[in-house]
């Protein structure tokens, strides 16, 4: 995530311009990974996650699951092709990231939730009642807020050491 803010900001500006709204952000899963799947598995062999690491992984998977669902909603309810395309990118990128989080969590013995948290579920329910331009505006504002918070969390985690920090740097 550390290497992704500039891409995210560029994607946000493009979405905002195309949608006629503010800004939005997306992760770049095309950035080269610092650890292969095999390296991640062997690096975590026998390592148990600390409480802060467990919390980070839990929040990461819940965020990924929420973004996938919000992306699907954007494809359905979006008023512009830019929002619909951004929704498709969310589904793809966050789906792939969720797989990485699950794999890492499994190797560290962390049980993850299978759905977003209550706040994320409520946000999705509220957004599902909107469509067209109203959806686009609220969606874009939500993407700004969520992604700014996520970038901060990932930057903090990336300053640590270990396999979770390595994933946070991707």
PALO-440617 format. One record per residue: x, y, z of N, C-alpha, C in turn; residue number from 1. Coordinates in steps of 0.1 Angstrom, whole numbers, always signed. Layout:
N
> X	Y	Z	X	Y	Z	X	Y	Z	NUM
...
This chain:
170
> +8	-12	+0	+0	+0	+0	+9	+12	+0	1
> +21	+12	+6	+30	+23	+6	+32	+28	-8	2
> +34	+19	-18	+38	+24	-31	+25	+28	-39	3
> +13	+26	-33	+1	+28	-41	-5	+42	-39	4
> -2	+50	-30	-9	+63	-28	-9	+72	-41	5
> +2	+72	-48	+2	+81	-60	-7	+75	-71	6
> -7	+62	-73	-17	+56	-82	-31	+58	-77	7
> -33	+56	-64	-46	+58	-59	-51	+72	-61	8
> -43	+82	-59	-47	+96	-60	-50	+99	-75	9
> -42	+93	-84	-44	+95	-98	-58	+89	-102	10
> -60	+77	-97	-73	+70	-100	-84	+78	-95	11
> -82	+84	-83	-93	+92	-76	-96	+104	-85	12
> -86	+111	-89	-88	+123	-97	-95	+120	-110	13
> -91	+109	-116	-98	+105	-129	-113	+102	-126	14
> -116	+94	-116	-129	+91	-113	-137	+104	-109	15
> -131	+112	-101	-138	+125	-98	-141	+133	-110	16
> -132	+134	-119	-134	+142	-131	-145	+136	-140	17
> -144	+123	-142	-154	+116	-150	-168	+116	-144	18
> -168	+114	-131	-181	+113	-124	-187	+127	-120	19
> -178	+137	-122	-183	+151	-118	-184	+152	-103	20
> -177	+144	-95	-177	+145	-81	-164	+149	-75	21
> -161	+145	-63	-149	+149	-56	-137	+140	-61	22
> -132	+132	-52	-121	+123	-55	-125	+109	-51	23
> -117	+99	-55	-118	+85	-51	-105	+79	-52	24
> -103	+67	-45	-90	+61	-45	-91	+46	-47	25
> -81	+39	-53	-81	+25	-54	-67	+20	-52	26
> -66	+7	-47	-53	+2	-46	-48	-3	-59	27
> -35	-5	-61	-29	-9	-73	-23	-23	-70	28
> -30	-33	-74	-25	-47	-72	-15	-51	-82	29
> -12	-42	-92	-2	-46	-102	+12	-43	-98	30
> +13	-36	-86	+27	-33	-81	+34	-46	-78	31
> +47	-47	-80	+54	-60	-78	+53	-64	-63	32
> +51	-76	-60	+50	-81	-47	+64	-82	-41	33
> +65	-79	-28	+79	-81	-22	+81	-95	-17	34
> +70	-103	-16	+71	-116	-12	+63	-125	-21	35
> +68	-137	-25	+60	-146	-33	+52	-154	-23	36
> +42	-161	-28	+33	-169	-19	+41	-179	-11	37
> +50	-185	-17	+59	-196	-11	+67	-189	+1	38
> +73	-177	-3	+81	-170	+8	+72	-166	+19	39
> +60	-161	+16	+51	-157	+27	+47	-169	+36	40
> +45	-180	+30	+41	-192	+37	+53	-197	+46	41
> +65	-197	+40	+76	-202	+48	+81	-192	+59	42
> +79	-179	+56	+82	-168	+65	+73	-169	+78	43
> +61	-173	+76	+52	-173	+87	+51	-187	+94	44
> +57	-197	+88	+57	-211	+93	+60	-210	+108	45
> +50	-214	+116	+52	-215	+131	+51	-201	+138	46
> +49	-190	+131	+48	-177	+137	+33	-175	+140	47
> +31	-171	+152	+17	-167	+157	+16	-152	+156	48
> +5	-148	+151	+2	-133	+150	+0	-127	+164	49
> +6	-115	+166	+3	-108	+178	-11	-102	+178	50
> -16	-97	+189	-29	-91	+190	-30	-79	+179	51
> -20	-70	+179	-21	-59	+169	-22	-65	+154	52
> -14	-75	+152	-14	-81	+138	-27	-88	+135	53
> -33	-95	+145	-46	-101	+144	-57	-90	+141	54
> -56	-79	+148	-65	-68	+146	-64	-62	+131	55
> -51	-61	+127	-49	-55	+114	-54	-65	+103	56
> -52	-78	+105	-56	-88	+95	-72	-88	+95	57
> -78	-87	+106	-92	-87	+107	-98	-75	+100	58
> -92	-63	+103	-97	-51	+96	-94	-51	+81	59
> -83	-57	+77	-80	-58	+63	-90	-67	+56	60
> -93	-78	+61	-103	-87	+54	-116	-81	+54	61
> -120	-75	+65	-134	-68	+65	-134	-57	+55	62
> -123	-49	+54	-123	-38	+44	-123	-44	+30	63
> -116	-55	+27	-116	-61	+14	-130	-66	+10	64
> -136	-73	+20	-150	-78	+17	-159	-66	+15	65
> -158	-56	+22	-167	-44	+21	-165	-38	+7	66
> -152	-36	+3	-149	-30	-10	-154	-38	-22	67
> -153	-52	-21	-158	-60	-31	-173	-58	-32	68
> -180	-58	-21	-195	-56	-22	-198	-42	-27	69
> -191	-32	-23	-194	-18	-27	-191	-17	-42	70
> -180	-24	-47	-177	-24	-61	-189	-31	-69	71
> -194	-41	-64	-205	-48	-71	-217	-38	-72	72
> -220	-31	-61	-230	-21	-60	-228	-10	-70	73
> -216	-5	-71	-212	+5	-80	-215	+1	-95	74
> -212	-11	-98	-215	-16	-111	-230	-17	-114	75
> -238	-19	-104	-252	-20	-106	-259	-6	-105	76
> -255	+2	-96	-262	+15	-93	-255	+27	-99	77
> -243	+26	-103	-236	+38	-108	-242	+44	-120	78
> -241	+58	-120	-247	+65	-131	-238	+68	-143	79
> -225	+66	-141	-216	+68	-152	-207	+56	-154	80
> -201	+55	-166	-193	+44	-169	-180	+44	-160	81
> -176	+56	-156	-164	+57	-148	-166	+51	-134	82
> -178	+53	-128	-181	+47	-115	-183	+32	-117	83
> -189	+28	-127	-191	+13	-130	-178	+6	-132	84
> -169	+13	-139	-156	+7	-142	-148	+7	-129	85
> -149	+17	-121	-142	+18	-108	-147	+6	-99	86
> -160	+4	-99	-166	-7	-92	-160	-20	-96	87
> -159	-22	-109	-153	-35	-114	-138	-36	-109	88
> -131	-25	-109	-117	-26	-104	-117	-29	-89	89
> -126	-24	-81	-127	-27	-67	-129	-42	-65	90
> -138	-47	-72	-141	-62	-71	-129	-70	-74	91
> -122	-67	-85	-110	-74	-89	-99	-72	-79	92
> -95	-60	-76	-83	-57	-68	-85	-62	-53	93
> -97	-59	-48	-99	-62	-34	-102	-77	-32	94
> -107	-83	-42	-109	-98	-42	-95	-105	-42	95
> -86	-100	-50	-72	-106	-50	-65	-103	-37	96
> -67	-91	-31	-61	-88	-18	-66	-96	-7	97
> -79	-99	-7	-86	-107	+3	-80	-121	+3	98
> -77	-126	-9	-70	-139	-10	-57	-139	-3	99
> -49	-129	-5	-36	-128	+1	-37	-127	+16	100
> -47	-119	+21	-49	-118	+35	-53	-131	+41	101
> -62	-138	+35	-67	-151	+39	-55	-161	+40	102
> -47	-161	+30	-35	-171	+30	-26	-167	+41	103
> -22	-155	+43	-13	-151	+53	-19	-154	+67	104
> -32	-151	+69	-38	-153	+82	-39	-168	+85	105
> -42	-176	+75	-42	-191	+77	-28	-196	+82	106
> -18	-191	+75	-4	-195	+78	+0	-191	+93	107
> -7	-181	+98	-4	-176	+111	-14	-180	+122	108
> -23	-188	+118	-33	-193	+127	-44	-183	+131	109
> -47	-173	+123	-56	-163	+126	-70	-166	+119	110
> -80	-167	+127	-94	-170	+122	-99	-156	+118	111
> -104	-155	+106	-109	-142	+101	-124	-142	+100	112
> -130	-131	+101	-145	-130	+99	-148	-132	+84	113
> -160	-136	+81	-164	-139	+67	-173	-128	+61	114
> -174	-117	+69	-182	-106	+63	-177	-93	+69	115
> -180	-82	+62	-176	-69	+67	-181	-66	+81	116
> -176	-55	+87	-181	-52	+101	-195	-45	+100	117
> -201	-43	+111	-215	-38	+111	-216	-24	+104	118
> -206	-15	+107	-206	-2	+100	-206	-3	+85	119
> -197	-12	+80	-196	-14	+66	-209	-20	+60	120
> -215	-29	+67	-228	-35	+62	-238	-24	+62	121
> -239	-15	+72	-249	-4	+72	-246	+5	+60	122
> -234	+9	+58	-230	+18	+47	-235	+12	+34	123
> -233	-1	+32	-237	-7	+19	-252	-7	+18	124
> -259	-10	+29	-274	-9	+29	-279	+5	+25	125
> -272	+15	+31	-276	+29	+28	-274	+32	+13	126
> -262	+28	+8	-259	+31	-6	-268	+24	-15	127
> -273	+12	-12	-281	+4	-21	-294	+11	-24	128
> -298	+21	-16	-311	+28	-19	-309	+40	-29	129
> -296	+42	-33	-293	+53	-42	-290	+48	-56	130
> -291	+56	-66	-287	+53	-79	-284	+65	-87	131
> -278	+63	-99	-274	+74	-108	-265	+84	-101	132
> -267	+97	-104	-259	+107	-99	-258	+108	-84	133
> -268	+106	-77	-268	+106	-62	-259	+94	-57	134
> -260	+83	-63	-251	+72	-60	-237	+76	-62	135
> -234	+81	-74	-220	+84	-78	-214	+94	-68	136
> -221	+104	-64	-216	+114	-54	-213	+108	-41	137
> -222	+100	-35	-220	+94	-22	-209	+83	-23	138
> -209	+76	-34	-199	+65	-36	-185	+72	-36	139
> -184	+82	-44	-171	+89	-45	-166	+94	-32	140
> -175	+101	-24	-171	+106	-11	-167	+95	-2	141
> -175	+84	-2	-172	+72	+6	-158	+67	+3	142
> -155	+66	-10	-142	+60	-14	-131	+69	-9	143
> -132	+82	-9	-122	+91	-4	-119	+88	+10	144
> -130	+88	+18	-128	+86	+33	-123	+73	+36	145
> -128	+62	+30	-124	+49	+34	-109	+47	+30	146
> -106	+51	+18	-92	+49	+13	-82	+57	+20	147
> -85	+69	+24	-76	+77	+32	-73	+70	+46	148
> -83	+65	+52	-81	+58	+65	-73	+45	+62	149
> -76	+38	+52	-69	+25	+49	-54	+28	+46	150
> -51	+38	+38	-37	+41	+35	-30	+44	+48	151
> -36	+51	+57	-29	+54	+70	-26	+41	+78	152
> -36	+32	+79	-34	+20	+86	-23	+11	+80	153
> -23	+11	+66	-13	+3	+60	+1	+9	+61	154
> +2	+22	+61	+15	+29	+63	+20	+26	+77	155
> +12	+26	+87	+16	+23	+101	+21	+8	+102	156
> +13	-1	+96	+17	-15	+96	+30	-18	+88	157
> +32	-11	+77	+43	-13	+69	+56	-8	+76	158
> +55	+0	+86	+67	+4	+94	+72	-7	+103	159
> +64	-17	+105	+68	-28	+114	+76	-38	+106	160
> +79	-49	+112	+87	-59	+105	+78	-72	+105	161
> +82	-81	+96	+75	-94	+95	+66	-95	+83	162
> +60	-106	+81	+53	-109	+69	+40	-100	+67	163
> +34	-96	+78	+22	-88	+76	+27	-74	+72	164
> +38	-69	+77	+43	-56	+73	+47	-57	+59	165
> +53	-68	+54	+56	-69	+40	+44	-69	+31	166
> +33	-75	+35	+21	-75	+28	+16	-60	+27	167
> +17	-53	+38	+12	-39	+39	+20	-30	+30	168
> +32	-34	+27	+40	-26	+18	+37	-28	+3	169
> +30	-39	+0	+27	-42	-14	+18	-32	-20	170
